[in-house]
Amino acid sequence: MLASLIAACTRLCVRIAPVIALLALVATSYAVYFAATHFKINTDTTKLVSPEIPWRKQEAAFRALFPQPANMILIVIDGATPERAQDAAAKLTAELSRQPALFQSLRQPGGGSFFEKNGLLYLPLAQTQSATEQIIAAQPFLGALAADPTLRGAMDALSTALMGVERGAITLDRLERPLSEFDAALKTHFDGKPAPLSWRKMMMAGEPDLRETRRVIEALVAVNFGTLKPGEKPTRAIREAAQRLNLTPAHGVTLRLTGPVPIFDEEFGTLTENAIPIASATIGVIVLMLWFALKSVRLILCVIATILTGLTVTTALGLYLVGAFNIMSVAFVALFVGLGVDFGIQFCVRYRAERHDRGDLTHSIVEAARAIGPSLTLAAFAIAAGFYGFLPTSYRGVAELGLIAGTGMLITYLLSLTLLPALIKLTKPKDEAQEAGFASLGAIDRTLLRLPGLFVVFAIALGAAAVALLPGLAFDFNLLNLRSRASESISTLLDLAHDPDRSPNAMDALANSREEAAALATRLRALPAVAKAVTIDDLIPHDQEQKLALVADAQLLLDLTLNPAVTKPAPTDAETVASIRATAEALRKAAATTTNSATATSLAASLARLANADPAAREKVAELVTAGLPILLGNVRSLLTAGPVTLESLPKDTARDFVAPSGELRVRIYPKGDPTDNTALSRFVAAVKAVAPGAVGVPLALEESGRTITGAFTDAGVYSFLVIALILALALRDVRDVLFALVPLVLAGALTLATCVAIGLKLNYANIIALPLLFGIGVAFDIYFVMAWRAGNRALLQSPLTRAVMFSAGATAAGFGALWFSSHPGTSSMGALLMISLLWILFVVLFVLPPLLKLASARSPS
């Protein structure tokens, strides 16, 4: 009855083929218009998981107290010198603050005037004492520079220090560091690679650490989540400002961007990298597979036109149903194309077989619909029901994907039995001179039917081995492993992740009082997986009385030195040359007093060369030497004005990071270990949660998101499996046939996942999207073979059905397998999983299902 109804419907469509084509054109045109005017894609991944899940509620409660905006860009500035980094951060902050429409707020965590003033108080007492002693020891230098912050003043400062060597007050070794730094700066100029002089390195012991040469600016920016690159405008504004300010490697500054906004923007940039070649290869291979299957340009055009019509209509309907696509639901395109190609090939290959046998065009189309229609109907409704089974899941991305993909399956089914036959009628393909099947596979057919037990036992053994491997299946929840580490945002984030003060993998816990926060932090610090735990009290320096006394002593000694009543006027070039020559002579005299004089001799030679150079060269060297002087002098003046630090005197934004307006206190917990090591992160999360069950943070969110997604797909798989089983039971009315349609699917799935374990391919947020496509194709192929067997076809591999199945799988595998070659790790893993799955589906359908059907029919001839 169903076959006759489908045949009658197709006969009508063929009879009024021009009308059907016109209606399809009108529907497509309207769908294109609707999609173009209503297209939206919400790239905000935080909206994909239901907010009602317990861990999301905890996260929301914490964010209500301590907002953590997703619209943040971290501007990471690395300077060749501490002065260059500080100056670059200050200038860039000032420049960007002129664009309030793009930059809602700008701040430097752990930086700014407060920490520049009170920095000595945050050092251990011994280091504070050492630092103040070094500042006092540099008094002669500082005095000369404060009175004359020019190249002449720098020469006078060196000459003053060398006078001490001449008098025997100090040895030349004591000046080794400033002399070598001066000489190195001059040589960079002579070598054509000028690098600024660091006065901090000259005057303070030890090399500057990363905290001094790096500045991080947190920028809250205006974003547009309705575009593929929400932060494109502020990102461009930052880079343009950096260019205007000469914040480039050539000027001693490296600027990089990371944080939620750049990471997301670069994610889509990486996805689109090589997109045109990959898309071209995909389309080319699909068309090639269509050619091998159909051997007719006209039939290929009919299939492509049908797919494009269905895709545009599904896109428009999807936008109508959900309002905006998300980064997971947009995968319906791959599902639609994959299954649309399959339905088109199934119908056209059957049409070719009928045309070869009957000759008449119209009759062949109608009989093809009669023959393949019931199988397509059962497959389409089973697959659609399976996709609709995604709806009850807690992962919104999966639920919306199921809604759109399920609707798309019904659309492609209807078009395959209405528009496609009409287009075939209108294009009038030539007669079929050859059979559509594979006569050469007859020997394999006979072997499968003669030795079915052998193949079934082999399949059982394979299945058992696969099940044994399944416990090793892992889901990689770490998004860093899913993204290209060649991208600036990810490489920068990894760089920051190794800095214990800036790790993005920190977690947070809440306390109701300072005492409770301190006690909790103490317990957390004792955990092996925790690097440190920070509370508001850790921002109040210890031993302030002693440290402030040291600072006060230094300030008393240096006040007049740093703040001279009169500064010298800018020198003439002749005065500068005279000071350079005088310093060179002083160096030669000092070198004569010791055998360890290589540095002094080298600097004397460099200064003599500079004195003999042209004035333009001296101006450039003066810029290198004096660029950091105002910053140095300003920093020293500021450090010597430090005052008592209390909770009330902390900067408001710093205090707000740790104390909510309602009084709750934050405990910030930093992890030990490799930030890309999932095991270490899981251990960190488990350890923190054991002490602070309400703790939240990025590693917890990643781990729980992974559980939510895998749980959603597991639930969706169970729901879909049950719904499909019910539909098959109602349609086939035979429990054995239902099992024959489902058992191979389960076996193929187990073999696919076991192969992933064997080759070390982990499931992740990207490749898991491939599973619904493979689920749909697997169900369809199983149904086609079971229905053909029920119809009496025993030579399945020789039949046109196998041709359709093989080239349908080939089109999907070769087309989407091109994703394997993407530079994006997630996309590449999706292509790999698609290829593996399709190979196992073909193996099971072609070499396991026929023997299984044979064994069952032999035991029950009825």
N, C-alpha and C positions, 0 to 999 in steps of 0.2 A: 504493500500500500504506500509506504513512504517513498519507495523508488518510483512508483507511478506518479505520485504527487510532484516529486522533484522533476521528473521528465516532462510533465505537463507544464510546469512553471518555466522550465528552460525552453520548451517549444514555443511558448508565448513570447519569451524574450527574444528568441531568434526571429520570430515572425515580425516583431516590431523593433528590430535591432536599431534602426536609426533613432527611434524615440528613446530607447534605453540609453544609447550613447549621448543623446542630447540632454537627457535628464542627469546623466552622470557628469556631463560638462557643466551644467548649471550648478549642481551640488558642489562640484569641485571648486568652481569659481567663488561661490558664496563661502565655502569653507576657507579658501585662501584669504578672502576679505576679512572674515571673522577672526581668523588666526592672526592676521597682520595687525588688526586693530585692537585685539584683546591679548596679544601674546605677553605673558609675564613668566619670569622664572625667578623663584625665590631661592637665592643661593645661601641663605642663612641656615647653616646646618644645625643650629641649636633648636630649630623648630621641628626637626624630623622625629624626635623622640617625645612620646607623650609626657606632659608635665605632671601627670598623676602617678608616675612611678615613684616609689619611696625615695630613691637616691636623687631624683630630679627635684622632689619637694625639699629635701635637705639642702640641695644646691641653691634652690630659689630662695629659701629662708636666709641662707648665708649672704647671698647677693643682695637681698633686700637691706641687710645691715651694712655690707661692704660691697658696693657696686663694682663689678668687673666688666666694663664695657667691651663688647666685641669690636667696636669701631676704633681700635687702637693701633697705632703704628709706633714701633720702637725704632728710633733713629740712633744707630750705633756709630759713634765717631771715635776713630783711633787716630791719635796724633803722633807724629814723629818725636815730639817732645811733650811733656806734661803741659807746658805753656800753650803749645799749639792746639792741643785737644780742648783745653779750657776756653781759649779764645774762640775757637770754631763753634763750640756749643753755645757760647753766649751770643755770638753774632747771628747764628742760625735761628736761635730762639727769638731774638729780637725781630729778625726779618719775617719769620713765619707769623708772629703775633700780629702783623699788619694785615693778615687775611683771616679775620674772625669768622667769615662765612664758611671757610674750609677747616680751620683749626679752632676747635671749641675750647681746648685748654692745652697748655704746654708746661711740662715740669721735668726737673732732673732729680730722680730719686737719689737721695744721699748726696746731692750736690746743691749748688746755690749759695747765697750769701751766708746763711746760717752755718752751714758746715765748713765754709771757707774761713769763717771767723773762729769757730770752736773746734776745728779739726785736731789741734794738739790735745784737747781734753779726751778725745776718743781713742788715743793711743794708750798702750800700757804705760804705767808710771815711768819705768826705766827708759822707754822710747821717748816719752815726753821730755825727760831730762836730757837725753842725748840730742834731741832735735833743738832744744833751746840752747844747748852748749854750742852746737854747730852754727846756729844763727849768730850767737855772740862772737864766735871765732871769725865769722865772715864780716865783722864790723868794718874793717878797712875797705873791703870790696864794696860793701853796701853804701858806705859813706861817699866814696868816689862816684859810684853809679847814681846815687840819689841826687848828688849835686850836678852831675853832668851825664845824663842818660844817652850818650852818643858813643860812636866808635872811639873818639878821643877819650871820653871818660872811661871806657873799657880798658884802653891802653894805660891810662893813668892808674887804674886799679891794679893792673898787673905790675906796673912799675913800682907801685907802693909795696906790694907784696914782695917783690924781688929785692927791695931795699932791706927788708928783714933778713934775707939770705946773705946779702953783702955784709950786714952788721953781725951776722952769726946768731941772730935771734931765733931763726928757724933754719931747717935744712931744705935743700931744693926738693927732696923727696916729698915734703909736705905739700908741695905745689904740683905734684905729678898729675893729679886729676884735672885741675883747671887748665893747665898747660896743654895736656893731651886733647881736651875737649876743644880748646881754641884752635889747635893745629888741625884737628880733624875737620872742623867747620871750614877753615880756610882751604883745605885741600879739596873739599867737595865743590867749592867754587872753582878752583883751578881745573878740576876734572870735568867741569861742565854739568855736574849733578848737584846743584846747591842744596844744602840741608841746613835748617836753622840751628843755631847754637842753643843748647838747653842750659840755662843758668841754674836750674834746679840740680842737674847732674853735676855741674861744676862745684856747687857749694855744699851739697849734702852728701853724706856717705851712702853708699849702696846705689844700686840701679833703681830707677823708678819702676814701681810695680804696675800691674794692669789697672789698678784703681786710679792711678795718676794719669796714665796715658790714654785712658778710655773714658768717654762720657756717653751716657745713654739719656736720650730725651724721650719721654712718654708724650705722644701727641694723640689727643682724642680728636678724630676727624669726622667730617660729614661724609657719609657713604650712601650709595644707592644700591640696595640689594636687588633692585629690579634689573640690573645689568650683570653680565658675566664677570666684570671686573669692578666691584663696588667701590674700590678705593683708587680708581685710576686718576681722578682729578687731584686729590691731595698728594698722591705719590709723585705725580708730574710736577706739582708746585714745589715739593721739597727738593727734587733734583734740579729744577731750574734755579731755585734760590741758592743751592750749593754751588752751581756754576757761576752765578753772579758774584758770589763771595769768594771765589777761587778756593773752595774747599775741595781740593782734588789731590790725588797722590803727588802730582808735580809740585804742589805747594805744601807737602808734608801732612796731608789729611786724607784719610780713607773714610768714606761714608757708606754705610750699608743700612738697609731697611729690613726689619722682620716684624713679628707680631701677627695678630689675627688677620689684619687687612692685607698686608703684602703676601703672606703665606697663601691666602685664598686666591688673590689675584694671580700670583705666579703659578698656582695649581692649574688654573684654567689656561694660563699661557703655555705651560708644559703640555697640557692635554692637546692644545691646538698646534703644538710644534709638530711639524711633518704631517699635519692633518690632511693637507691636500694630496700629497703622494699616497698616504695610507688610504684615504677615501677613494682616490682614483684606482688604486690597486684593488680595493674591495669591490667597487662597481665593476671593474674590468673582469675580475675572476667570477663574479656572480653571472655576468653576461656570458662568459665563456662556458660556465656550467649549464646555463640555460641552452646554449647552442648544442652542447653535447647531448643534452636530454631531449631537445625538441627538433633540432636540425632544420629550423625554419625561422628566418628573420621576422616574418609576419607574426608567428606565434610568440616569439620573444617580445616583440613590441606590444602585443596584446597583454601579456603577463605584466610587463613593466607598467603599462598604462593602468591596469587594474590595481597594482600595488600602490602606485602614486595617488590614484583616486582615493583608495582606502586610507592611505596614510594622512592625506590632507583632511579628510572627513574625521578621522580618529583624533587628529591633533585639535581640530576645532571643537569636537565634542568633549575631549579631555579638558580643554580650557574652560568650557562651559560647566563641566562637572566639578572641577577642583579650583577654578579661579586662577591658579598659577602653578606651573610645574615646579618640582624641586629637583635637586641634583640626582635623586634616585628614580623618581617617576618618569623623568625624561628618557630613561632607558627603554620605555615602551617602543621607541623607534626601532631599536635592534630586534625586539621581540616581534614586532609587526612585520618587519622586512623578512626575518627568518622564517616565520610561519606563513607569511603571504607568499613567499617564493615556493614553499612546500605545497600549499594548496593549489597554486597556479600550475606547478609542474605535474602534480597528481592528475588534475583535470586534463591538461594538454597531452600528457603521455597516454592517458586512456583514450582521448579523442584520436590520437594517431593510430592506436591499435584498431579502433572501430573504423577509421577511415581506410586503413589498409584492407580490412575485411569487407567493408560494405561499399566504399567508393563515394556514396552520396554525402555531400557536405552537411546538409541540415540533419539528415537522419543520423549521421555519425556523431554530431554534437549532442543530439537528444539522447542517443543510446549511451554516450559517454557519461552524461549526467545521470542516467538511470543506473549505470554500473557503479560509478564512483560516488554518487550522491549520498547514499546511506552511510558509507565510511566517512566521508567528509563531515556529514551532519553529526555523527556520533563523536568524531574526533574534535570538531569545533566546539560542541556543547560541553564535552568533557573538559577540554582545555580551558574554556571560558569559566566553567564552574570552578575549576582548579584555581584559576587566578582570582576569582571572587572570594575564594577561601582565604585570601590574604587580608581581607577587610577587617576581621576581628582582631588582628594583631595590634600590639601596643606601639609598634614602630610606624609612624605616619608615612614615612617614605615608602615602605613596603606596601602599606594599605592602599595608598593612592596609585602606586604602580599596578597593583592587582586590579583596581577598579578600571583604570584606563586600558590595560592590556586585555582584560576580559572582554570589555566592550569592543576593543579592536578586533578580537578573534571573531566575534559575531559579525562585525562589518565585513571582514575579509572573506568569511564564509559566504555571506549573502552575495557579495560581488563576484565570487568565484563561480557561482551558479546562475548569475544573471548578467552582469556586465561582461564578464570574460566570454561566455558563449556568444553574446551579441557582437562583440568585437571580432571574434573569430569568423562569424558570419559575414561581417562587413569587409574584412580584409581578404577573405577567400583564399586561404593557404592552398598550395598545390596538393595533388593526390600523394598519398604515402606509398612509395614503391617498396619500402623495406618494413619488416616486422619491427615493432617497438621494443620487443624484449631482448634478452641475451640468450640466444640459443646455445652459445658456447659454454654456458654454465650448467648445461644438462648433466654432465658427469658429477659435478658437485651436488646437484639436486639429488641424484640417485644415491650417492654416498650418504648424504644426510638421512635419507629415508631408509636406507638399508642398515645403517649402524646408528640408530638414534640413541640407543643406550650409552654408547661410548661418548658421544658429544654431551649428553646430559650429565654423565658422571664427571666429565672434564669440567663442565660448567659449575657443578656442585663443589668440586675441589677448588676451583678459582674463587667461588663465592666464599668458601670457608677461609681461604687464605686472606681474602679481602677483609672479612669480618675480624680476623685476628689482628689486622693492621689498624683497624679503625680507632682503637683507643689512643693511638699516636697522633690523631688528627688535631691540629691546633688552629686557633684563630688568632691572627696577629692584630692585636688591638692598638698597637703603637702606630699612630698616623705618620710619624717620622719615617718609618720603614716603608711607607706607602708612597712617599713623595721623592722627587728627584733631589738628591743631595748636591747636585750641581747647581741648583737654583740658589740665588743669593739669600733669599729669606730662610731657607732650610739650613744652609751652611752656617749662616749667622746665628740662627737659633741654637744649633748644635754647639757653636762656639760659646754662646752664653750659658748653655746648659752645663758646661764644664766649670763654670764660675759658680762656686757655692753661694755667692751673694745674689745671683740673678737667675738661678735655675727655674725654668718654666714648669718643672715637675714638682714644685713645692706644694704642700697641702696646708690646710688651715683648720684650726679647731677654735671653739668658742669657750669663753669662761665668763663668769658673772662678777668676778672681782679680781683685783690685782694679785691678791694672795692665791686665789684659785688658779690664775693664769701662771704664776710663778711655779706653783707645785706641779701643774700639768707639764710645763716646759721641762722641769727637772726630770720627771719620769720619761718624757720623750727623748731627752738627750742621752739617757742611759741605753736606748735601743741601738743595737749594732747597725741597723739600716738607716739611722738618722745621723746626718752630718751636724745639724744644729737646730735649735728651736729658739725663736726670737719673740719677745713680748715687748710691750711699751716700756717696761722698766729697763730693758737692755739698751734703750736709746738715751738713758740718763747715765752719763759717764761716772765711773767709780773714781775714788781718790781725788775728787775735785779740789779739795782744799790745798793739797800738796801741789797739784798741777797748776792751779791758778797762781800759787806763790812763785813757781818757776817762771811762768809767763810774765808775771808782774816784774820780776827781777830783770828779765830780758828787755821788757818794755822800758824800764827805767834807764837802762844802759843805752838803748838804741833809739830813743825817741828823737833826740836832736839829730842823730845820724840819718834816720830815715826821713826826717822832715826838716831839711835845711832851710834856713831863712831866705837864702838866695841861691838860685841855680844859674849856672853859667850859660851865656848865650851860645847858640849853635856855632860850631867852629867853621872856619874856612877850610878849603881843601889843603892849603899849605899848613895850617895848624894841625890838621889830622895827620898829614905826612910826617910832620915833625914829631908828633907823639908816637907814631908807628916806629920811626927810626930810633927814637929814644928807648922804646921798649925792647926793640931788637938788640940794641947795644947792651941793655941791662941783662938780657937773657944770655948773651955771649959771656959777659963777665961772671954771671952766676954759674954758667956751665964750666967755667975754668976752675971752680972751687971743688968740683967733685968728679969722680969717674962715671957716675950714673947720670950722664947729661944728655942722653940721646934725644929725649923729648924736647928739652930746652933748645938744643942745637937745631932740631928740625923746625920748631916754631920760629926761631930767629930767622932761619932761611925763608920760611913762608912769609914772614912780615917784611923782610927785605924785598921779596918779590912783589908784595902788595904795594910797598912804598914806591917802587919803580913802575907800577902799572898806571893806566890812565885813570882820570877821576871817575869815569863811569864805573869802572871795576870796583873802586873803593866805595862808591855809593851802594853797589849791590852787596858788598861784604858788610857794610854798615847796617843794611837792612837785615842780613842774616844774624848779625851779632846782637842788634838792639831790639829785634822784633819781640822777644820775650821779656825784655826788661820791665816795661810797665806792669806786666802781669806779675812778675817776680816781686817787684817792690810793693805792689798792691796787696799781694798775698801775705807778705811778711808783715806789713802794717796791720792787715786785718787779723792775722793770727795773734798778734800781740795786744789785741783789744778784747780777747776772749773774756766772757763773764760766766757766772754760775748758770748751769743748765738745769731747768726744772720741767716738769710736765707742762706747766703753763707757758714756758718760754719756747717750747718746741714749735716749729712751723705748723700751722694749722693743717696743711695737707698731709704732713708726716704723721701728726697725731691722729688724724682721721683715718689713716691706714690701719691703725691698731685699736682705736676706740670708737664705737658706734655712738651716734647721738643719743640712743636709748641706754647707753652705759655698758653694753656687752663688749668684752675685750677679745681681741684676736691673738691667737698663737700661731705664728708662721713656722712651718716645719720643712726643712730642706733635706733631700735624700743624699745618700752616699752612692757611689758607683756610676757605671756607664749609663747615660740617659737613654741610650737606645736598647738597653738590655731589658727585655720584657720580664725576665725572671727576677731581676733586681728590683724593678718597679713594682711587681706584684708582691714581692717580699716587703718592700717599703710600705705599700698600701695596707697589707695585712697587719704589719706590726703597729702602724699608727692607729688603725681602726680598733685594734685590741685594747689600746690605751684610751683612745678618744673615739668612741663609736660614731659620734656625729661629725667627724672630720670630713671635709670635702676638698676637692682639688682636681687639677688636670689629670694626673695618673688614675685617680679613682673614676673620673668621668669617662676616660678612655676605656678602662677595664669594664666598667658597667655598661657602656655603650656597646662594647663588643658582645657582652652577655645578652643585652637587649636585642641586638640585631640577630645573633645566632638563635636566640630564643624565638624571635619573631619568625624567622625563616623555618625553624623547626615546627612551630605552631602552624604556620601557613602550609608546610608540607603535610602535616597530619590532617588538617582540615581538608586540604585539597584532595589528598589521597582518599579520605572517607567519602567526600562528595563524588569524586570520579567513580569510585567503586559502586556507589549507589546508582549513578546514572548508567554505568555499564550493566549492572544487574537488571535494571528496568528494561534496558534496550536488548540485551543479549539473552536474558532469561535462562542463563546457564552458569552455574557457579564456576565450573571448570574454565569456561571461556573468559570469565571475568578474571580468574587467576592468571590465565595465559596472557592476558593483556597487561596485568600489573606486575607479575613476578619478574619478567625480563627488565621492567623499568627499575625495580628495586635492585636487581643484580647489577645493572649498568651503573646505577648510582653508587653502589658499594664499591665496584671496581674503580670508578672514577676517583672517589675519595681515598681509596687505598693507594692508588697511583700517586695521588698528591702526597701522601705520607711517605711513600717509597722514594720520591724524588725531592722531598723537602719543600714542596710548594704548600705554603700555608694559606688558609682562607683569610680574606681580608674584606674591608669595606667595599672594595672595587670588584674583585672577581666573584664575590658571592652573588652579584647581580646576574651573572651568567647562568646560575642554576635554574631560574624560572624558564629561560629559553630552552634549556636542555630538557627540562621537565616536560614542556609542551611538545617538543619534537619527539621525545621518547614515547609519550602517550599516543601521539598520532601514528607513529610507525607501528607500534604494537597493535593498535586498532586496525590499521590497514591489513596487516598480515592475518590477524584472527578472522576478520570479516571475509578475506579472500579464501581462507581455509574453509570457513563455514559455507562458502558458495561453491565448494568442490574443487578449488584450484590446489593441486598437489605439487606442481612444478613451480614453486614460488620463485626460485632464483632465476628461472628462465622467463618469467612473466614480465609484462610491461611495468607491473607494480615495483619490482626490484629496481628497474631502470629509474623510475621516478624517485624511489627512496634514496638510491645511491647518489643521484645527481642533486637531489634536494639537500641531502646531508653535505655533499661536496660543495654546493654553493654556500651553505652556511659556514662550513668549516674553513674553506679557503678564503671566503670573504671576511668573516669576522676573525679568522685566524691571523689576518694581517695585523691585527692589534698587538699580536705577540712581539712585533718588531718596533713598537712604540718606545720612545725614550722615557715615557712615564712608567714607573714601576708598577703602579696599580693597573693601568690599562694593559700593560704587557702581561701581567699575571692573569688578567681576564681572558686575553687571547689564548694563553697556554691552557687554562681550564676548559675553554670551549673546545679546543682541538682534542684534548684528552677525552672529554666526555663524548664527543661525537664519534670518535673512533670506537669507544666501548659500546655505544648505542648501536652502531652498525654491526659490530661483532655479535652482540647478543641477538639482535633482530634477525640477522642473516644466518647465523650458525648455531644458535641455541633454541630460538623459538620454533623453527620448523621441526627439529627432532622432538621437541617437547610436545608439539601438537600431534606428531605421528605416534608417539608412545601412548598418549591419551586416547587417540582414536582407535588404536589397536586393542586397548583394554576395554573400550566401550564402543563397539561398532555402530551403535545407534547414533 
